[in-house]
Amino acid sequence: MMQDVAARAAKIRLVIFDVDGVLTDGKLVFDDQGREYKSFHCRDGHGLKMLRQTGIEVAVISGRASPAVAARMANLGIQHLFQGQQDKLAAFAALCERLQLAPEQIAYVGDDLPDLPIMQRVGLAIAVSDAHFSVRERAHWCTAHAGGTGAAREVCDLIMEAQGSLDSLIAAYF
């Protein structure tokens, strides 16, 4: 299984992440004014930055729209942000066309049923460890960490390892 996953990961040029339940723990927190708050893991953010340094594109497709997500993605330099996407396949098609990529060059990380249509089309479908069982069953690989707790970093490390860039990025810190 891991040889198949590594072979798939070696071909990836774009990684698409869902937000709620993948880049966050999935909890929706609102204050008494109706403002929404989200919590992102700093290691996930650093992994996304490292992945982008290797030339891999990063995108986010979310069914919900949130100013907090827009601010975090801007902070990370992620330009491909699609929020409020009830039809995630439309955003997926736009990304494929914009970046001139075939589905087998794309990885998608999800946690719930709305993620399945894209997951069934990409070269590497990934579920976070606490994803819905139907999503985990249909994924090529599942993370050890839950969404919002380092799962995105695992994905980044997996792809960089498969493409031979992880060791040199780590070595830069010594």
RODO-2510 file (C-alpha; in nm, 4 decimals, decimal comma):
residues 174
     n   res          X          Y          Z
     1     m     0,0000     0,0000     0,0000
     2     m     0,2685     0,2537     0,0936
     3     q     0,4565     0,1900    -0,2334
     4     d     0,1397     0,2776    -0,4237
     5     v     0,0891     0,5898    -0,2113
     6     a     0,4527     0,6968    -0,2583
     7     a     0,4254     0,6457    -0,6349
     8     r     0,1081     0,8552    -0,6434
     9     a     0,2648     1,1245    -0,4221
    10     a     0,5689     1,1480    -0,6493
    11     k     0,3449     1,2730    -0,9335
    12     i     0,1675     1,5481    -0,7374
    13     r     0,1926     1,9100    -0,8566
    14     l    -0,1079     2,0488    -0,6632
    15     v    -0,2513     1,9679    -0,3204
    16     i    -0,6057     2,0802    -0,2450
    17     f    -0,7229     2,1020     0,1162
    18     d    -1,0716     2,1255     0,2593
    19     v    -1,0875     2,3596     0,5600
    20     d    -1,3315     2,2581     0,8340
    21     g    -1,2196     1,9230     0,9707
    22     v    -0,8929     1,9222     0,7720
    23     l    -0,7072     2,2495     0,8308
    24     t    -0,9142     2,3001     1,1479
    25     d    -1,0517     2,0533     1,3998
    26     g    -1,3969     2,1005     1,2498
    27     k    -1,5466     2,2906     1,5422
    28     l    -1,7437     2,6012     1,4534
    29     v    -1,7006     2,8661     1,7241
    30     f    -1,9133     3,1826     1,7284
    31     d    -1,9168     3,4708     1,9743
    32     d    -2,2353     3,6434     2,0880
    33     q    -2,2070     3,8850     1,7944
    34     g    -2,2064     3,5984     1,5443
    35     r    -1,8364     3,6331     1,4605
    36     e    -1,6742     3,3042     1,3699
    37     y    -1,3405     3,1888     1,5084
    38     k    -1,1172     2,9133     1,3756
    39     s    -0,8023     2,7553     1,5094
    40     f    -0,5207     2,6512     1,2762
    41     h    -0,2160     2,4452     1,3723
    42     c     0,1163     2,6273     1,3249
    43     r     0,2974     2,3113     1,2044
    44     d     0,0364     2,2668     0,9328
    45     g     0,1070     2,6216     0,8183
    46     h     0,4804     2,5663     0,8131
    47     g     0,4337     2,2443     0,6158
    48     l     0,2236     2,4308     0,3585
    49     k     0,4963     2,6932     0,3245
    50     m     0,7644     2,4258     0,2834
    51     l     0,5554     2,2416     0,0237
    52     r     0,5141     2,5624    -0,1757
    53     q     0,8932     2,6151    -0,1607
    54     t     0,9350     2,2910    -0,3548
    55     g     0,7166     2,4222    -0,6380
    56     i     0,4020     2,2327    -0,5437
    57     e     0,0887     2,4462    -0,5709
    58     v    -0,1505     2,4578    -0,2753
    59     a    -0,5219     2,5323    -0,2973
    60     v    -0,8157     2,5421    -0,0598
    61     i    -1,1739     2,4559    -0,1485
    62     s    -1,4316     2,5047     0,1256
    63     g    -1,8072     2,4729     0,1312
    64     r    -1,8240     2,7562     0,3829
    65     a    -1,6962     3,1131     0,3590
    66     s    -1,4998     3,2679     0,6434
    67     p    -1,2912     3,5842     0,6808
    68     a    -1,0633     3,3886     0,9170
    69     v    -0,9833     3,1410     0,6388
    70     a    -0,9144     3,4213     0,3925
    71     a    -0,6796     3,5873     0,6434
    72     r    -0,4925     3,2636     0,7226
    73     m    -0,4487     3,1681     0,3573
    74     a    -0,3258     3,5192     0,2747
    75     n    -0,0781     3,4904     0,5633
    76     l     0,0509     3,1633     0,4141
    77     g     0,0668     3,3055     0,0600
    78     i    -0,1931     3,0632    -0,0741
    79     q    -0,3491     3,2239    -0,3792
    80     h    -0,5898     2,9511    -0,4866
    81     l    -0,8756     2,9969    -0,2402
    82     f    -1,2308     2,8923    -0,3207
    83     q    -1,4809     2,9570    -0,0402
    84     g    -1,8570     2,9074    -0,0274
    85     q    -1,8347     2,6264    -0,2831
    86     q    -2,1476     2,4150    -0,2618
    87     d    -2,0288     2,2435    -0,5811
    88     k    -1,6637     2,1715    -0,5080
    89     l    -1,6230     2,0027    -0,8475
    90     a    -1,6641     2,3371    -1,0248
    91     a    -1,3709     2,4815    -0,8275
    92     f    -1,1704     2,1645    -0,8949
    93     a    -1,2325     2,1962    -1,2703
    94     a    -1,1321     2,5631    -1,2623
    95     l    -0,8057     2,4745    -1,0872
    96     c    -0,7265     2,1973    -1,3354
    97     e    -0,7810     2,4368    -1,6230
    98     r    -0,5999     2,7335    -1,4651
    99     l    -0,2935     2,5291    -1,3700
   100     q    -0,3065     2,2973    -1,6731
   101     l    -0,2929     1,9847    -1,4564
   102     a    -0,4321     1,6365    -1,5074
   103     p    -0,6256     1,4814    -1,2163
   104     e    -0,3444     1,2305    -1,1472
   105     q    -0,1160     1,5276    -1,0672
   106     i    -0,3479     1,6435    -0,7905
   107     a    -0,3923     1,5350    -0,4285
   108     y    -0,7020     1,6185    -0,2273
   109     v    -0,7338     1,6101     0,1512
   110     g    -1,0826     1,5747     0,2953
   111     d    -1,2844     1,4598     0,5908
   112     d    -1,6535     1,4414     0,4995
   113     l    -1,8989     1,3391     0,2302
   114     p    -1,8874     1,6647     0,0266
   115     d    -1,5186     1,5880    -0,0378
   116     l    -1,5829     1,2522    -0,2052
   117     p    -1,6617     1,3782    -0,5592
   118     i    -1,3141     1,5319    -0,5888
   119     m    -1,1418     1,2513    -0,3991
   120     q    -1,2743     1,0014    -0,6517
   121     r    -1,1107     1,1942    -0,9375
   122     v    -0,7621     1,2793    -0,8115
   123     g    -0,4373     1,0864    -0,8257
   124     l    -0,3963     1,0867    -0,4475
   125     a    -0,7033     1,0990    -0,2215
   126     i    -0,6205     1,1548     0,1445
   127     a    -0,8456     1,1404     0,4505
   128     v    -0,7587     1,2800     0,7915
   129     s    -0,7685     1,0193     1,0691
   130     d    -1,0988     1,1418     1,2124
   131     a    -1,2736     1,1632     0,8752
   132     h    -1,6137     1,0061     0,8194
   133     f    -1,5725     0,6307     0,7675
   134     s    -1,6960     0,6555     0,4064
   135     v    -1,4203     0,9025     0,3286
   136     r    -1,1504     0,6938     0,4998
   137     e    -1,2648     0,3824     0,3082
   138     r    -1,2282     0,5591    -0,0255
   139     a    -0,8954     0,7318     0,0428
   140     h    -0,5634     0,6079    -0,0904
   141     w    -0,4039     0,7112     0,2405
   142     c    -0,5143     0,8293     0,5860
   143     t    -0,3168     1,0554     0,8159
   144     a    -0,2283     0,9551     1,1710
   145     h    -0,3308     1,2995     1,3004
   146     a    -0,6819     1,4361     1,3146
   147     g    -0,7854     1,7425     1,1191
   148     g    -0,6458     2,0649     1,2613
   149     t    -0,3860     1,8827     1,4715
   150     g    -0,1019     1,8283     1,2264
   151     a    -0,2703     1,6229     0,9541
   152     a    -0,1889     1,8784     0,6831
   153     r     0,1778     1,8698     0,7863
   154     e     0,1754     1,4912     0,7480
   155     v     0,0416     1,5318     0,3950
   156     c     0,3083     1,7880     0,3076
   157     d     0,5844     1,5684     0,4520
   158     l     0,4531     1,2628     0,2644
   159     i     0,4626     1,4428    -0,0708
   160     m     0,8001     1,6067    -0,0097
   161     e     0,9471     1,2716     0,1002
   162     a     0,8095     1,0967    -0,2098
   163     q     0,9560     1,3692    -0,4313
   164     g     1,2946     1,3701    -0,2580
   165     s     1,2836     1,7260    -0,1243
   166     l     1,2080     1,6770     0,2460
   167     d     1,5602     1,5937     0,3663
   168     s     1,7157     1,9019     0,2064
   169     l     1,4460     2,1281     0,3513
   170     i     1,5033     1,9844     0,6977
   171     a     1,8824     2,0099     0,6574
   172     a     1,8488     2,3841     0,5982
   173     y     1,7603     2,4195     0,9677
   174     f     2,0904     2,2716     1,0877
***
